[in-house]
């Protein structure tokens, strides 16, 4: 098992699309692979993948993703302490 407490992934907001007849935005994030100075350590491992999710159009998350369209963002992957998680 790794000693890392979390993994930080660098993605960019590729698309934000309003869904017809739904109260959702569809958001797609793709990994940052350009080897700019601040991405060298991350990009050297040639990340690949895609994250797609839907968020309610009236949520703060929808406005945030609309503002982040085309920009780099970070995602943190951390283990959840099951003893403190609510059902």
MMTF fields as JSON, N, C-alpha, C and O atoms, coordinates in Angstrom:
{
  "mmtfVersion": "1.0.0",
  "mmtfProducer": "UNKNOWN",
  "numBonds": 347,
  "numAtoms": 348,
  "numGroups": 87,
  "numChains": 1,
  "numModels": 1,
  "chainsPerModel": [1],
  "groupsPerChain": [87],
  "chainIdList": ["A"],
  "bondAtomList": [4, 2, 8, 6, 12, 10, 16, 14, 20, 18, 24, 22, 28, 26, 32, 30, 36, 34, 40, 38, 44, 42, 48, 46, 52, 50, 56, 54, 60, 58, 64, 62, 68, 66, 72, 70, 76, 74, 80, 78, 84, 82, 88, 86, 92, 90, 96, 94, 100, 98, 104, 102, 108, 106, 112, 110, 116, 114, 120, 118, 124, 122, 128, 126, 132, 130, 136, 134, 140, 138, 144, 142, 148, 146, 152, 150, 156, 154, 160, 158, 164, 162, 168, 166, 172, 170, 176, 174, 180, 178, 184, 182, 188, 186, 192, 190, 196, 194, 200, 198, 204, 202, 208, 206, 212, 210, 216, 214, 220, 218, 224, 222, 228, 226, 232, 230, 236, 234, 240, 238, 244, 242, 248, 246, 252, 250, 256, 254, 260, 258, 264, 262, 268, 266, 272, 270, 276, 274, 280, 278, 284, 282, 288, 286, 292, 290, 296, 294, 300, 298, 304, 302, 308, 306, 312, 310, 316, 314, 320, 318, 324, 322, 328, 326, 332, 330, 336, 334, 340, 338, 344, 342],
  "bondOrderList": [1, 1, 1, 1, 1, 1, 1, 1, 1, 1, 1, 1, 1, 1, 1, 1, 1, 1, 1, 1, 1, 1, 1, 1, 1, 1, 1, 1, 1, 1, 1, 1, 1, 1, 1, 1, 1, 1, 1, 1, 1, 1, 1, 1, 1, 1, 1, 1, 1, 1, 1, 1, 1, 1, 1, 1, 1, 1, 1, 1, 1, 1, 1, 1, 1, 1, 1, 1, 1, 1, 1, 1, 1, 1, 1, 1, 1, 1, 1, 1, 1, 1, 1, 1, 1, 1],
  "groupList": [{"groupName": "UNK", "atomNameList": ["N", "CA", "C", "O"], "elementList": ["N", "C", "C", "O"], "formalChargeList": [0, 0, 0, 0], "bondAtomList": [1, 0, 2, 1, 3, 2], "bondOrderList": [1, 1, 2], "singleLetterCode": "X", "chemCompType": "L-PEPTIDE LINKING"}],
  "groupTypeList": [0, 0, 0, 0, 0, 0, 0, 0, 0, 0, 0, 0, 0, 0, 0, 0, 0, 0, 0, 0, 0, 0, 0, 0, 0, 0, 0, 0, 0, 0, 0, 0, 0, 0, 0, 0, 0, 0, 0, 0, 0, 0, 0, 0, 0, 0, 0, 0, 0, 0, 0, 0, 0, 0, 0, 0, 0, 0, 0, 0, 0, 0, 0, 0, 0, 0, 0, 0, 0, 0, 0, 0, 0, 0, 0, 0, 0, 0, 0, 0, 0, 0, 0, 0, 0, 0, 0],
  "groupIdList": [1, 2, 3, 4, 5, 6, 7, 8, 9, 10, 11, 12, 13, 14, 15, 16, 17, 18, 19, 20, 21, 22, 23, 24, 25, 26, 27, 28, 29, 30, 31, 32, 33, 34, 35, 36, 37, 38, 39, 40, 41, 42, 43, 44, 45, 46, 47, 48, 49, 50, 51, 52, 53, 54, 55, 56, 57, 58, 59, 60, 61, 62, 63, 64, 65, 66, 67, 68, 69, 70, 71, 72, 73, 74, 75, 76, 77, 78, 79, 80, 81, 82, 83, 84, 85, 86, 87],
  "secStructList": [7, 7, 7, 7, 1, 3, 3, 3, 3, 3, 3, 3, 3, 3, 3, 3, 3, 3, 7, 6, 6, 1, 1, 3, 3, 3, 3, 3, 3, 3, 3, 7, 7, 7, 7, 7, 4, 4, 4, 2, 2, 2, 2, 6, 6, 7, 7, 7, 7, 3, 3, 3, 3, 3, 3, 3, 6, 6, 1, 2, 2, 2, 2, 2, 2, 2, 2, 2, 5, 6, 1, 3, 3, 3, 3, 3, 3, 3, 7, 7, 7, 4, 4, 4, 7, 7, 7],
  "xCoordList": [0.834, 0.0, 0.885, 1.951, 0.437, 1.186, 1.159, 0.22, 2.202, 2.247, 1.597, 1.466, 1.191, 0.571, -0.791, -1.581, -1.047, -2.334, -3.419, -4.601, -3.012, -3.974, -3.248, -2.026, -4.022, -3.512, -4.216, -5.442, -3.452, -4.025, -3.926, -2.834, -5.058, -5.1, -5.39, -6.216, -4.703, -4.913, -5.769, -5.379, -6.916, -7.83, -8.171, -7.902, -8.755, -9.316, -10.767, -11.149, -11.564, -12.991, -13.124, -12.963, -13.418, -13.465, -14.8, -14.828, -15.897, -17.218, -18.174, -18.098, -19.064, -20.198, -21.398, -21.483, -22.319, -23.435, -24.764, -24.96, -25.669, -27.02, -27.789, -27.776, -28.45, -29.217, -30.639, -31.318, -31.078, -32.438, -33.443, -33.287, -34.465, -35.555, -35.129, -35.889, -33.937, -33.472, -32.973, -32.611, -32.958, -32.457, -31.011, -30.611, -30.23, -28.84, -27.891, -28.261, -26.652, -25.537, -24.721, -24.528, -24.247, -23.326, -21.919, -21.646, -21.038, -19.687, -18.692, -18.805, -17.723, -16.673, -15.318, -15.012, -14.517, -13.159, -12.184, -12.409, -11.092, -10.047, -8.715, -8.522, -7.789, -6.525, -5.649, -5.631, -4.934, -3.947, -2.727, -2.147, -2.34, -1.181, -0.068, 1.026, -0.324, 0.745, 1.827, 1.538, 3.033, 4.161, 4.653, 5.853, 3.716, 4.085, 4.793, 4.682, 5.504, 6.341, 5.605, 6.147, 4.383, 3.663, 3.035, 2.51, 3.078, 2.49, 3.527, 3.152, 4.797, 5.841, 5.727, 5.696, 5.664, 5.602, 4.346, 4.403, 3.227, 1.961, 1.96, 1.631, 2.311, 2.172, 3.183, 2.942, 4.299, 5.311, 4.818, 5.412, 3.758, 3.206, 2.112, 1.422, 1.955, 0.993, -0.382, -0.862, -1.007, -2.323, -3.354, -3.271, -4.303, -5.413, -6.675, -6.613, -7.795, -9.05, -10.037, -9.766, -11.183, -12.256, -13.236, -13.596, -13.651, -14.663, -15.876, -15.768, -17.023, -18.277, -19.236, -19.336, -19.934, -20.934, -22.016, -21.824, -23.147, -24.249, -24.441, -24.379, -24.673, -24.94, -26.204, -26.5, -26.927, -28.163, -27.845, -26.903, -28.637, -28.362, -28.517, -27.954, -29.262, -29.454, -28.509, -28.732, -27.468, -26.533, -25.303, -24.969, -24.634, -23.367, -22.335, -21.496, -22.391, -21.446, -21.618, -20.626, -22.85, -23.088, -22.433, -21.772, -22.609, -22.001, -20.481, -19.795, -19.95, -18.501, -17.94, -16.959, -18.545, -18.051, -18.184, -17.317, -19.241, -19.366, -18.218, -17.66, -17.867, -16.756, -15.402, -14.475, -15.283, -14.019, -13.858, -12.83, -14.817, -14.743, -13.424, -13.105, -12.66, -11.375, -10.209, -9.072, -10.466, -9.406, -9.0, -9.762, -7.792, -7.293, -7.872, -8.042, -8.169, -8.657, -7.945, -7.361, -7.99, -7.377, -8.467, -9.451, -8.273, -9.158, -8.32, -7.216, -8.849, -8.155, -8.85, -10.063, -8.069, -8.574, -8.004, -6.791, -8.909, -8.503, -9.36, -10.521, -8.794, -9.569, -10.592, -10.322, -11.736, -12.771, -12.697, -12.622, -12.72, -12.731, -14.141, -15.052, -14.317, -15.634, -16.268, -17.493, -15.457, -16.006, -16.702, -17.513, -16.396, -17.022, -18.001, -18.576, -18.197, -19.074, -20.519, -20.837, -21.379, -22.801, -23.439, -22.998, -24.449, -25.175, -26.143, -26.847],
  "yCoordList": [-1.173, 0.0, 1.244, 1.26, 2.27, 3.518, 4.303, 4.194, 5.093, 5.973, 7.319, 8.146, 7.545, 8.825, 8.941, 7.997, 10.109, 10.342, 10.675, 10.427, 11.243, 11.582, 11.752, 11.892, 11.736, 11.97, 13.198, 13.296, 14.126, 15.319, 15.141, 14.956, 15.197, 15.054, 16.41, 17.171, 16.706, 17.97, 17.702, 16.95, 18.319, 18.207, 19.609, 20.597, 19.691, 20.957, 20.726, 19.637, 21.758, 21.673, 21.812, 22.9, 20.702, 20.638, 21.121, 21.904, 20.661, 21.082, 21.268, 20.57, 22.217, 22.422, 22.606, 23.591, 21.656, 21.634, 21.598, 20.788, 22.476, 22.432, 21.306, 21.182, 20.497, 19.377, 19.82, 20.439, 19.505, 19.843, 19.106, 17.918, 19.822, 19.267, 18.731, 17.998, 19.078, 18.656, 19.882, 20.891, 19.787, 20.884, 20.617, 20.872, 20.097, 19.73, 20.32, 20.618, 20.478, 20.734, 19.454, 18.791, 19.111, 17.999, 18.598, 19.495, 18.096, 18.626, 17.519, 16.398, 17.833, 16.883, 17.49, 18.623, 16.717, 17.124, 16.13, 14.92, 16.656, 15.842, 16.163, 17.281, 15.197, 15.434, 16.467, 16.567, 17.22, 18.168, 17.349, 16.648, 17.435, 16.665, 17.54, 17.043, 18.83, 19.695, 19.815, 19.82, 19.909, 19.879, 21.277, 21.55, 22.149, 23.479, 23.329, 22.295, 24.348, 24.286, 23.75, 22.914, 24.219, 23.794, 22.412, 21.886, 21.805, 20.485, 19.391, 18.248, 19.709, 18.755, 17.449, 16.372, 17.532, 16.306, 15.503, 14.277, 16.17, 15.48, 14.892, 13.717, 15.662, 15.25, 14.19, 13.481, 14.065, 13.093, 11.654, 10.762, 11.418, 10.074, 9.811, 8.794, 10.721, 10.608, 10.184, 9.101, 11.021, 10.656, 10.578, 11.293, 9.715, 9.65, 9.39, 8.934, 9.679, 9.462, 10.546, 11.436, 10.454, 11.395, 11.323, 10.237, 12.464, 12.52, 13.232, 14.349, 12.593, 13.203, 13.187, 12.196, 14.283, 14.342, 15.336, 16.208, 15.189, 16.127, 16.869, 16.277, 18.161, 18.974, 19.784, 20.163, 20.039, 20.819, 22.246, 22.866, 22.76, 24.093, 25.2, 26.282, 24.953, 26.009, 25.863, 26.472, 25.068, 24.85, 25.751, 26.184, 26.031, 26.762, 26.017, 26.649, 24.686, 23.907, 24.22, 24.317, 24.38, 24.686, 26.008, 26.103, 27.012, 28.314, 28.218, 28.841, 27.44, 27.281, 26.633, 27.126, 25.535, 24.861, 25.739, 25.699, 26.524, 27.452, 28.463, 28.78, 28.97, 29.919, 29.271, 29.951, 27.968, 27.25, 26.667, 26.049, 26.834, 26.265, 26.659, 27.842, 25.651, 25.879, 26.066, 26.224, 26.051, 26.28, 24.978, 24.011, 24.974, 23.826, 23.845, 24.901, 22.651, 22.492, 21.29, 20.481, 21.172, 20.039, 19.209, 19.74, 17.9, 16.979, 16.213, 15.761, 16.078, 15.372, 14.036, 13.986, 12.952, 11.625, 11.227, 11.108, 11.023, 10.683, 9.543, 9.408, 8.733, 7.677, 8.32, 9.345, 7.708, 8.183, 7.369, 6.14, 8.054, 7.389, 6.857, 7.615, 5.556, 4.932, 5.084, 5.061, 5.236, 5.345, 6.679, 6.797, 7.682, 8.998, 9.343, 10.432, 8.431, 8.678, 8.422, 7.405, 9.355, 9.185, 8.336, 8.37, 7.594, 6.766, 7.611, 7.101],
  "zCoordList": [0.0, 0.0, 0.0, 0.616, -0.688, -0.809, 0.493, 1.281, 0.705, 1.864, 1.58, 2.482, 0.341, -0.016, 0.668, 0.671, 1.242, 1.892, 0.887, 1.129, -0.25, -1.288, -2.608, -2.657, -3.664, -5.004, -5.547, -5.486, -6.074, -6.693, -8.201, -8.739, -8.876, -10.332, -10.948, -10.444, -12.044, -12.756, -13.991, -14.884, -14.021, -15.144, -15.636, -14.951, -16.808, -17.251, -17.618, -18.047, -17.446, -17.749, -19.262, -19.815, -19.917, -21.37, -21.93, -22.88, -21.35, -21.828, -20.662, -19.651, -20.827, -19.924, -20.844, -21.578, -20.801, -21.742, -21.003, -20.097, -21.394, -20.827, -21.502, -22.726, -20.706, -21.217, -21.562, -20.742, -22.761, -23.186, -22.303, -22.022, -21.875, -21.075, -19.717, -19.084, -19.256, -17.943, -17.188, -17.793, -15.907, -15.082, -14.68, -13.544, -15.636, -15.356, -16.376, -17.512, -15.935, -16.841, -16.897, -15.878, -18.072, -18.233, -18.286, -19.083, -17.436, -17.319, -17.673, -17.177, -18.528, -18.88, -18.53, -18.902, -17.811, -17.46, -18.073, -18.037, -18.64, -19.252, -18.586, -18.109, -18.543, -17.849, -18.557, -19.784, -17.749, -18.268, -18.671, -17.842, -19.933, -20.392, -20.947, -21.217, -21.122, -21.631, -20.562, -19.366, -20.997, -20.072, -19.731, -19.746, -19.425, -18.954, -17.613, -16.954, -17.226, -16.031, -14.8, -14.078, -14.553, -13.355, -13.48, -12.499, -14.684, -14.893, -15.155, -15.414, -15.094, -15.479, -14.69, -15.285, -13.369, -12.564, -12.858, -12.947, -13.006, -13.271, -14.681, -14.846, -15.686, -17.082, -17.51, -18.487, -16.812, -17.248, -17.156, -17.762, -16.42, -16.304, -17.339, -17.271, -18.29, -19.387, -18.888, -19.226, -18.097, -17.578, -18.695, -19.694, -18.506, -19.438, -18.632, -17.49, -19.223, -18.53, -18.87, -19.676, -18.245, -18.516, -17.347, -16.891, -16.882, -15.832, -16.396, -16.902, -16.312, -16.742, -15.57, -14.847, -15.39, -14.333, -14.697, -15.544, -14.048, -14.211, -12.909, -11.831, -13.007, -11.826, -12.075, -13.208, -11.03, -11.125, -11.583, -11.089, -12.528, -13.075, -12.041, -12.212, -10.981, -9.983, -8.789, -7.742, -8.941, -7.835, -7.972, -9.075, -6.861, -6.928, -7.783, -8.424, -7.797, -8.604, -10.087, -10.81, -10.554, -11.972, -12.348, -13.382, -11.527, -11.807, -11.76, -12.57, -10.816, -10.703, -11.966, -12.523, -12.43, -13.628, -14.866, -15.74, -14.96, -16.091, -16.081, -17.131, -14.895, -14.774, -15.071, -15.511, -14.836, -15.012, -16.415, -16.692, -17.295, -18.647, -19.311, -19.424, -19.75, -20.403, -19.452, -19.897, -18.148, -17.163, -16.484, -16.449, -15.95, -15.199, -13.793, -13.184, -13.293, -11.932, -11.321, -12.042, -10.024, -9.334, -8.677, -8.161, -8.706, -8.001, -6.998, -7.304, -5.818, -4.757, -4.508, -4.302, -4.529, -4.216, -2.864, -2.694, -1.901, -0.554, -0.038, -0.423, 0.824, 1.465, 2.421, 3.047, 2.51, 3.423, 4.697, 4.66, 5.812, 7.108, 7.33, 7.663, 7.144, 7.231, 8.613, 8.737, 9.637, 10.986, 11.223, 12.142, 10.409, 10.6, 9.478, 9.475, 8.531, 7.4, 7.805, 8.421, 7.45, 7.732, 6.64, 5.492, 6.98, 6.0, 5.225, 4.354]
}
